[in-house]
Amino acid sequence: MLSQLYSFGRVKFCVRYFFYRWSSYLFLLFLLPAFGVCAQDVLWGLTSQGGPQDGGTAFSITSSGGNYQLRHTFGPAIKEPTGSLVQGNDGAFYGMTLRGGTDDVGTIFKIKADGTGFTVLKSIDSTYSEYYDVQTRAMGSLIQGSDGTFYGVIRKFFGANASSGHLFKINGDGTGYNELASFADSPTGGVIEGSDGALYGMTTEGSLYPYGNIYKINRDGSGYTILHTVDIFLSGDLTQGADGALYGFTGPGSEGKSSLFRLQTDGSGYTILRTLDYFTDGQSPQGSLFQGSDGFLYGTASEGGLNKGGTIFRMRPDGTEFSVIRHLSTADGVYPEDGLTEGADGFFYGFTKWGGAYNRGTFYQIRSDGSNFSVLKHFDQASGIHPTGRPVFEKASESCLATGTILREYWAKVNGNQTINVPVNKAPTSSSYLTSFEGPTKVGENYASRIRGYLCAPETGNYTFWIASDDYGDLYLSSDDNPANKQLIAWIKGWSNPRQWNKHYSQKSALIHLKKGKRYYIEALHKQAWVNDNLAVAWRLPSSAASASPVVIPGSVLSPFVPANARMVTVDEIETTGQHLLAYPNPSSGKVRISFSAIEAGPVSVELYDMRGVRLGQLYQRWMVGGEEGETEVNGNAFPAGLYLLQLRSGSHSEYQKLMIQK
C-alpha cells in the first residue's frame, strides 16, 4: 500500500493506493480517499516577544500553515509568555508568563478558544530577601490533572548559584491556589501526571558537583519521594511512555555531553539509553520527548548537529534505532527549545526559537522518517517572535447534537441499476425519516433512493465505514458539514444481500479520522433494478477491536439533512430528561427565560440547537458548585418559527428541553 498527500484549496486529502499481484503483474485496482486522516487541524502556540504590544502573542494556525490568527497580544503590563499552552476541559487555554502581575514576576492566565476573555488567574508572588537578589520564574508548562485541577512549578534564584522552587495547584477559575511542596533544589521544568495519578518531575543543582533528583508526589502534596539521584545535571521535563517507564534528559555534563535516560516509576531500572554526540546527534535537548503513534520517541536538541543549529531525532524506547531525521539549518529555523506534537495527518509539528527568513523563529512540519520537511510560518515582529513551548492541537468542541433521524428520499419509476441513474436534481417522489442508517427492504423494483444527513462523531480516532446494497450503492462522507466537500469512500458495483459487508472489496472504506463532537455530512446513493432491494451503512468505532463486526450506524448519532426549501424537521424521538432545566414561557414568541441548576460541581453550560443538530449559540457558561442555580434568557424573535432544543451540560451529565418558537 502506498500513500500520497493531495491538497485541494484549503482541505487536504490522503489518497491511498492498493496494489494486488495477479499473474506476476501489479494492477492498480482502486483508490480510496481517506481524507479525514489529512483534514486540516488548528494548532495554538505562544511567542515570547514581539506582536502589536511587543510583549508576545498567543496565536492559532492551521496544520497547512494558513489562517494565522493573533488570539491575544501581551504587553506592556502582562508579557513574556513561557512554556506551552494547555487546553482545559472547558475548552479554554491556560498558560504562564514571566513578567507582569503584582510583583512583575509573572502570571497564570486563561484565554477562551475564540481569543476573548483573557483573565489573570494568579499573580506569581516574589520573595524578598535582604541578602540575595531573588528572581522568581515559572518553569515548564501547566498541566491539567485528571481531577480537573491545574498543576505547575515555580523556580526561585538566590544569588549566583543557589535556587529552590515549589509545586502549586490552582483551579480553572483562579480559586484554590495552594503550594503543595517546596524543593531545596532547582526544578528543571514542570510536572507530568503518571498513569497512576501521581505527579512526576525533576530538580537539579550544583556547579562544581552537579546532581539531580527525579521525584514523585501525590496530587494533594503528600508522599513526596525521590525516586533516583544522578551525579549530573537534569534538564527539561519527563515523559511517560506506553510501557509505563519515565524518559528524560541529562546534561550537558562535565564533558559537554547530554544523554537520554529511562527510569521505572518505582525508581528502579535507571538506564542511559543514548549519550549524544555534538556533531552527529546534536546536544542540549530541551522540553521533553514525545512518543509517536509508531512507538518511537521523538525529541529535539537545541544545539549541535551538522549545521550547529540543533537536530530532530527519534529512537526506540529501548534506545535502539536512534537516528537524526533532520539537522536544522538557518533556513529551517534553529535552536528548538521544546519537543514535537504529532498530528492526525501523520506529520510532526514544532517550533524553533531562532532562524528562518527573519531570524525570529519558525513553525515547521516533518514526517517521522524526516521527509517532507516544510517551514509553515516564519515569525516576524508583527506576528510575534521567538515561539516558546510546543504547538498544541485545538480540541474539537463537542458542539453538534444528534436528533435521532436521517432523511431518506425516494424516486419511483427510475430505470437502470447504477447510481448515475439516481435523479438527484429532481424532486423526490416522497421523503421520510429513518431512525438508523438503513433503508426499508422489499419496497419494489426500478426505483432510486438517497439517504443523507449529518453524523455527530462520538469519539476521536480512526473509523471504518461499510455499505451494503442491491443494486448499486455509493457512500460519501465530507470533511465537515458542507455537502460540497463530500468524497466517495466506499461503493458497490453490483449487489449484496442485506447487511452483507464483505461481498466486494470496495464496500469497506479506508481508515478515516474523525473528531469527537464534530459534525460531518454523510450521504448514500442507491439504485434498485429488481428483487432483493436493500441499503444500509455501518461503521466500526475507534474504540472497537480491529476484529469487531460492522454495526449499522444508529440514529443516536444522526441528524437529517434539511433542504433549503423544506420546513424545519420536528423530531418527537428526542425526550426531555431530568428536572434541572426549565424554559418558560414555552411555546414563546418573544423572550424565553431559562432556569437551571448544576447537577454536579464543575463547568456548566446551556446551549441552543436547531433540529439538524447545529449549535446556534452558547447561552451560558460558568463553573458552578453542585446544586447551585442559574438563569439566562434567549430572544425568540431572533429565530424562525419552529422546534429547537436546549441542552444543559453539567460536568459529565446532560439534560435536554424542547423549545417551540412561534410567530
N, C-alpha and C positions, 0 to 999 in steps of 0.2 A: 504494500500500500504506500502510495506517495501522497504528499500534501503540498498544496500551493496556496499562497495568500493572494487574494484579489481585493481590490479596492474600487468601489463604485460610489462616487460622490463622497458623502460623509460616513457611509456604512461599509465596514469591511466584511468580507465573506471568506470562509475557508472552503475550498473545493477539494475533495479527496478523490483520488483516482484508484480504482481497484482493478488489479490485473489477475487473470487466471490463465494457467497453462493448459493448452489443449493441442494435442498432436505436435508437441515441441515448439509451438508458436505462442507468442504473447498477444492477447487480444484485449483491447480496451472495451470492457463490457458496459460500464455505466459510470456516471458521475453523480455524486450526491452532494448537494450544497449543505455543508454543516455550518451555516452562517452564525448560529448562536455562539459557537466557540470563539468567533473572532469579532463579535459585536463590540463596538467601542464602549469603554467604561470611562468613568470620570475619576481622576485622582486629585487629591489635595496635597498641598505642601506649604512650607514656610521659607521665606528668605529672611536672613538675619539683619540685613541692612537695605537701604535704597527704598524705592517706592515714592509715591507722592509726598510723604512726610519724612522720608529718609530714615524711618525707624524700622523698616522691614515690612513684609506683607504676608498675608495668608491668601492663597490663590487656589484655583482649580484649573485643570487642563484635561483634555480627553487623551485616551491612550494612543491616538494618532498624532498628538501634538497640537491639535486645533482647539478653538474656543477657549483660549486663555482668559481667565476672569480674575480680577482682584476682588476677593471676598471681604478683605479687611486690610486697611493700611495702618501701621503702627507709627507712633510718634506724635508729638515730642514727649508727651507725658508717660506713655507706656510704649516701650520699644525693645528691640533686640530679642525677638522670639528665639527659642532654643529647642533642640530635640525635634521629635516628630509630633504631629497631631495624633489624637486618638478620637475616633468617633464613638460616642456613648450609645447606650441602649435607647436613649431618647432621640437619636439622630443628630444631635449637636456635636460639635467638635471642641475638644479640650486641649489645652497646651500651657506652656510656661514661657515667661520672658526673663531676661537677665537684668533689665532696667525697668524703672517705674515703680509705682506703688508708694506706700507711705514712707519707706526708708530708701527708696530708689535702688533697691537691690533685687527687684523682680516681682513678678506676679504669677498667679494661677488664673487662667481666663477660660471663658466659654464663648462660643460663637455658633449661631444657628446655621443650618446647612444652606440657607438662602443668603447668608452673609450678613443678616441683620442680628440685632440683639446681642452685640458684643458686651460682655459683662466680666468685670474683675471679681472673681470669687474670693480671692485672698491675696493680700499684700504680704510678700515674704518678709519676715522680721529680720532685722540686722542684729548683730551682737556687739555691745560696747565693751571695750577693754582699754584701760589706761596704759597698758603695757604693750599692746600689739595693735597693728593696723589690721582689723578683722575684715575680711572680704567674704561675702556670702553669695552663693550662686546655686541655681537649680542644676541638677545633674541628670543626664539621660532624658527620658520621656516619661510622661504619666502612663499608667495602665489602669484599666477598669477591671476590678476583680469580679469573680463570679457572683459575689454578693452585691454588685452594683456600685460599690464604693471605689473611689479613685485613690491610687497609691503613687507616691513619688519620693524622691530623695533630694536632700539639700546638703551642700558641702560648705564648710567654713574654713577659711585660711587664716592662720595665726602667724604672722611674720613670714619669714622666707621659706621655712621647711616644714612647719607643723600645720596640721589640719585635722578636722574632725567632721562629723556630719550627723544627720538624723533621718529617719524614715517617718513619713507622715501619711495620714489618710484624710480625705475630705469628700463630702457628698456632692452630688452634681449641682445642687442649689447653693453651694458655698457654706452650708452648715456642717457641723460635726468635725471641724478641723482638729486633729489631735496628733501630737508627736508620739509615735509608737515605740521608738527605740533610738538611742544615741550610740554613735560609733566613736571609738577613740582614734580610729584611723580615717583616712580619706576615702569616701566612696568613689568608685570608678565610673559609675553610671547609675541607672535606675534599677528597678527590680522586675522580675517576672513572676507570674503565678504558675506553679507547677501543676501537674495533673492531680496531685494530692491535695490541692488547695492551699498549700504553704507558699510563702514568698521566698525567692532566692536572689542573692546579689553578691557583690564583691566589694572589698575595701583593699587599699594598698598604702604603703608608707615606706619611708626610709630614703636616704640619699647614699651614704656610704654602704649601708647594709639593708638593701631593699627587701621587702617581703610583701605578701598578700594573703588575704583570707577570703575564702568562699563560704558564705553563711546561709543559714536557713532560719526563717522566723514565721510564726503563725500570724494570721491577719489581724488578730487582736493584740499583737505585740508580745505575746508570750512565747516561750520555747526558743529563744534565740540560741543558736548553736553554730559554732564554727565547724564546718564540715571538713575543711582541709586548709593547710597553710603551705605556701610555696615560698622559696627564697629568691623571688624575682618579682618585679612589678606585674600587676594585673591591669588590664585595660578593657574598656567597653562594657558591654552587657552580656549576660548569659543567654543561651538558647537551650530549650529542652527539645530533644529530638523525638522522633516517633518511637524510638526504643526506650524512652524514659530517661536517658542519660542527659547530663548537662554538658554543654560545649561552650568554650570561651577562648580568650586570647591572653597571652602573657607578653611582657616585654614592651619595647626592646630592653634587653638586659645589658650586662657589662660588656658583652661582646657585640652589642648593637644589633642583636637578632631577636625577632619575635617568634612565638610559636602558637600552635593551636592545640588545645587540650580537651580531654573528656574526663568526666567525673560522675559517678553514680550519686543519686540523691541521698544515699545513706553515708556519703563521704568516702566510700571505697573506690578502688579501681582508677585512681588518678593516672592518666596516661598522656604523654606528649605524642600527639598524632603526626605533627609536622613542624619542623623548625624551618622558618622561611629564610631563603637566600635573597639578599637585597636586589640583585640584578635579575635573577631568573624567576623569582616568586613575587617580589615586592616586599615591603616592610611596613611596620606600624599599622596593623589592621585596626579599624575603628568600628564603632557601633556594635553589631552582633552578626552572627551567622544566620542564614535563612535556609531552612530545609525545603527544597522544591518538591513538586509532585512526583519527580523521578527518583526521589530518595537521596539525591546528592545534597551536600551542604554547600551553600554559596556565600561568598564574602568579598570584601574589598580591602585592599591595602592602600593606605593613604600616601605612601612614598615608594620609591624604587621602581623596579621593572626596567625593561629595556629603554624606555623613554624617561625614566626617573620621575614620572608623574603619577605613579600608582598603578595598581592592577585590579582585575576582576578574576577571581579564581573559584574553583569548585573541587570537592573531594568526596569520597565515600565516608560514611560515619566511622568506619574503622581506620581511616587515614589513607587508604589506598586510592589509586587513580586520581591523585592530585594533578591538576592542570591549570595553567593560567589561560583563560579564554579571551582575555583582552589586556594588552599592555597599553595603558591610556596615554594619549598624546595631547598636546595643547589644543589641537582641533577638536578632539573628543571631549575635552574637559579634563582637568587634573585635580588631584588631592581629594578624593572622595572621603567624607567623614562619617559615613554610615553605610549600611548594607543595602540589600536589594529587596524588591517586592515582586511577587510573581502574579501575572495576570491570567485570566481565563483563556486568553488568546495564545498562550504558550511563550510569551515574551517576559523577560525580567526588566524591571524599571528601577532607575536610581538617579541620584544627583551627584555632581561634582561641585566643589566649592569654588574652584578657580578654572581658568581656561575657557575655551570656546571663543566665539567671534569677538566678544568684548572683554575677555579675561575676567568674567564675573560669575562663571559657573554655568553648568548645563544640566538639562534633563534628558536622559537617554534611555533607549531600549536595546535589548540584546537577547539573542536566543541562547538556550542552555549550552549549545556547543560553540558559542562565540560568533556565530554567523548573524547576518542581518543587523549588525550594529548600526544605530542611527541616532543622531542628535535631534531630539524633537523640539527643544527650546534652548536658545542662547539667552541667558539672563542679561538684562541691562538695567540702567539706573531707574528708568521709568517703571519697569515691571517688578523691580526688586533684585537684589544681588546677593550672592553667597548663600545659596539654599542650605538649609540645615535639616538634619534627620533624614528620613527616607520618605518616599511617596506613600500615600495611604489611599486605598481604593474606597470610594464612597459607597456605603452600603445602600442597597435598594430599599427605598421606603416601602413599607407594607401599605400601599395606597390603593390597591384595587380590591374590589369586593365582588365575589361571585353571587349571582342572583338565582342560580339553580336551574336554568334552562338554556337552550341554544336554539337558534332559528333553523327550521327546515323549509326549503322552498321546493315546490313540485310543479313540473311541467308535463301535461298529458299529451299523448299522441305525438311523440318525438321518435322518428325513425333512427336506425343506426345503433351501434353498440359501443362507440368510442366517446370519450369525454369532449372531443371537439364538437360533437353534435349537441351538447348542452346549450340551450338558447339563453345564455346568461344576460343578454342585452334586451330580452323581452320580459314583460311582467309575468310572474309565475301564475299558474292556474289556481294554486292555493298555497297557503303558508300555515305552518303550525309550529309548536314549540315542544322540544324533546327534553326529557329530564336526564338524559345521558347522551353521549356521542354515539348513538346507534339508531339508525332508521328502522322503520317497520319492514317486515317481510311479507311476501305474497300480496303485494299491492296490485300487481298486474304486469302487463307487458308494454314495451315501447313507450317508456316514459324516462324522464330525466329528473334528477334532484340535486340540490346543493344544501349542505349543512354548514353554517358559518356563524361565527360569533367571536367571543373573547375568552381566552384561557388565563386564569389567575394562578401563577405558579406557586405551589405550596412550599417548595423547597428551593434552595440554591444548589445547583450542581448540574450534572450531565444526564439528560433524559434520552430515552429511545422511544420512537413512535412507530406504530404499525397501522396499516389499513387493510381491511378485508372487504371485498365487493363482488357483485355479479350483476352486470358485466364490468366494464372498465371503471376504474376509480383513480382519482388523483388527490393527494393530500398536500396542502400548502400550509406554511407557517411563516409569520412575519417576525422580523427582529424587534418589533414594538407593536403598538396597537393600530398602526396605519396599514390598511389593506394594500396600499400601493407598494409596500416593501415585502410582500409575500414572496416566498420561494418554494418551489416544488421539492419536497423532502422524501416522498415515498409514493409508489403508484402500482397499479395492476393493469397490465395489458393482456386481458383475458378474463378470467373469473376465478373466484374461490368460493368455498362454502361459507356459511355464516361463522364468523369468529375463527376462521382457518388462517392463521397468521404466518404460515411457513410454506405456502404453495409456490410463491415466486420470491426470488431474491430481492426484488425491488420493493416488496411490501414493507420492509424494515428500513428505518432511517439510520443515518449515522448518529453518533452521539451529539446532542445539541445542548449547549449550556444555557440555562435559564436562571433568572434571579427571582428569589422569593419576593412575592408582593408585587411583581411587575406584571403588567397586562400585555398579552400577545394576541394578535389576530390570528385565527385558525379557520381553515376552510377545507371542505371535502367536496369534490365533484363526483357525480355518479351517473352513469348511463346504463339503463336496463334495456335489453332487447327482448328476451323471452326466458321464462321459467327461472325459479330459484333466486329471485331478486333479493339482495341484501346489501347493506352498507354499515360498517362500524369502524371506529378508530379507537385504538388502545395505546397505552404507554407503559413504561417502566420507570419508576421514580429513582432519583439518585440514591436514596437510602435503601432501595431494594437490592437483594442479592442479584449478582450477574446472571444467575440461573433462574430467577423468578419469571413466571409466565406473564405475558402481557395481560393488562386489565383494561377493560373498556373505560374511557375517561368519564368519571361521574359528573353529575350536574352540580355537585358542590363546588367545583372549580370553574364553572362555565357561566357565561352571560351571553344573551343573544345579540347578534348584530341588528342594529336598528337603521333601516334605510332612511334616506333623507326625507322622503315623503310619507313616512309612517308615523303613527301616533306612538307615544311612549308606552312601552310594554308594562303592563301591570302583572306582577308575579305574586300569586297567592301562596306559593310554596314557602316564602320567607316568613318565619314566625317571629313575633316579638318575644323576648325572653327576659325573665327576671323582673325585679322591682326597683332597679337603680336608675332608670332613665325614663323621663316623662316629658312629653311635648304638649303644650296647650296654648290657644285652642287648636284642635286638630279634628277635622279639616280647618284650614285657615285661608283667608285671602289677604292677610297682612302680616304683621309681626307675630312670630311664634316664640314663646318663652320656653326654654328648655332647662329643666332642673334635673340634677343627677347627684349621685353620691359615690365616693370611692369604695370599690369592693375590697381593695387591699392597699397597703401603703406602697407608693411608687408613682411613676408617671401616669397621668390621667389625660385623656384627650377625647373630644367629641368631634366627629367628622360627618359631613353630609355627602351622600352619594345619589346619583340617579340610578334608574333601574337597569342600566347597562353595566353598572359596576364602576362608573367613572367618578372619581372623587372630585366634588365640586368645591370643597374648601374645608379647612380645619377651623372649627368654631371655638375651640377651647383647648388649651394645653397647659398643664402645671403639675408639679409634684404635690401630692396630697397624702395625708395620713388616712388609714382605714376608717371608713365611716364619715369622713369629712364631706360636707355638702357643698355643691357649687351650682352656679346658674349662668346661663348665657342666652342669646337670642339670635334668630335669623329672620331676615326680611323676606317674606314670601313673595312680595311684589317683584323681587329681582329675578324670579324664576318662572318659567312657563307652567301652566297648569299641568298637573299630573301627580304621579306617585313617586315619592322619594324615600330614602332610607337614612336614618340616623344611626350612628354606631358609637357606643361608649366603649373605650378601651381603658381598662384599669389593671395595671400590672399584666398578668398573664390571662386576664379574663376579658371577654367581650359580651356586650348586650346590644340588642337592636330595637328600633322603634320605627314603624312606618309613619310617614308624614304625607298627608294629602294637601296639595296646594290647589285652591280653586280660584277662578277669575269671575 
